[in-house]
Structures are given as C-alpha cells and as structure tokens.
Amino acid sequence: MAAFVANTDSGVRIRAEADLKAPIVGRLPANAGGTLVFIQGARNGWLKVTSAIDASKTRVFTGTGWIHAPLLAVRTFSRDDSLVDYHASPDRQSDALGSLRAELDVNLLGCSGDWVKVAVPMRGGADTEGWLPYGAWCGSPWEDCM
C-alpha cells in the first residue's frame, strides 16, 4: 500500500524501530510537490516503510524503517464523487460511523490488511477515528486512483 507525507512543508524522520527513541535511519525531505511512501506493515501507530519517491519520481528513501503514522495521509476516493463511509472496525460488516466527501486528505493512524485507520476531522471538535476499506482511499498525492 502507499500513502503520502501529510505536511509537505517539513521533512519526516524514518526510524529503525517503531519508537520515537529509535535511531533515525533516513529522512524524507520537505517537498511541496508531495512524497509517495510505500508501506509494508503497521505496529502500534507506526508504519513500516520500504521506499519513497518525490513528485519527479526520484527515489528519496530506500531501505526499511518506521514512520509515525499520523505524519502520513491518504485521500478519500469514490469513483462517482459520492460520499465515502468510514467504519468502526476493518470489516465491511462493522457499523458505518459516518461519511466523508471524496478527495479529502485524512491522516493515517494505522492499517489492517487493505483497510486504513484514519483521523476523521470533526467540525468544532477533536478528530475521531474510523476505518476506510480498500477502494475508498487513494495513497497517491498526484493521481486520482481511478
């Protein structure tokens, strides 16, 4: 799966382990054009990454490391621009907690299989959490994932 750096104005540290005290093994530079990150797994709010490329398709990280999940984002996606449901758990049988408009950037909190856990922005209050199924999100900052 893939995601992109949420804040293009600052760089992102990549750590050896899923821990803020772990050694830094790489850095993603600040890039106004966006940076695409390839994800291999998740653990306790961290995402295991294997590489990253910038808008010019130049590889800016190769190797294996961990990024704190909320530093990355995905974009909600719907083929017909309808609303996208988010769920209580990574299961289509779980309750739909609400709907989001298509093409909304949401920060990652984790992943399970082909589902992503995201911070859902709430008007006038704190973000809530929800799960987006495969097909309801796009990990690229440059393409519409059609």
C-alpha positions, 0 to 999 in steps of 0.5 A: 500500500502507499500513502503520502507525507501529510505536511509537505512543508517539513521533512519526516524522520524514518526510524529503525524501530517503531519508537520515537527513541529509535535511531533515525535511519533516513529522512524524507525531505520537505517537498511541496510537490508531495512524497509517495511512501510505500508501506509494508506493515503497521505496529502500534501507530507506526508504519513500516516503510520500504521506499519513497519517491518525490513528485519527479519520481526520484527515489528519496528513501530506500531501505526499511524503517518506521514512520509515525503514522499520523505524519502520513495521509491518504485521500478519500476516493469514490469513483462517482464523487459520492460520499465515502463511509468510514467504519468502526472496525476493518470489516465491511460488516462493522457499523458505518460511523459516518461519511466523508466527501471524496478527495479529502486528505485524512491522516493515517493512524494505522492499517489492517490488511487493505483497510486504513485507520484514519483521523476523521476531522470533526467540525468544532471538535477533536478528530475521531477515528474510523476505518476506510476499506480498500477502494475508498482511499487513494495513497497517491498525492498526484493521481486520482486512483481511478 
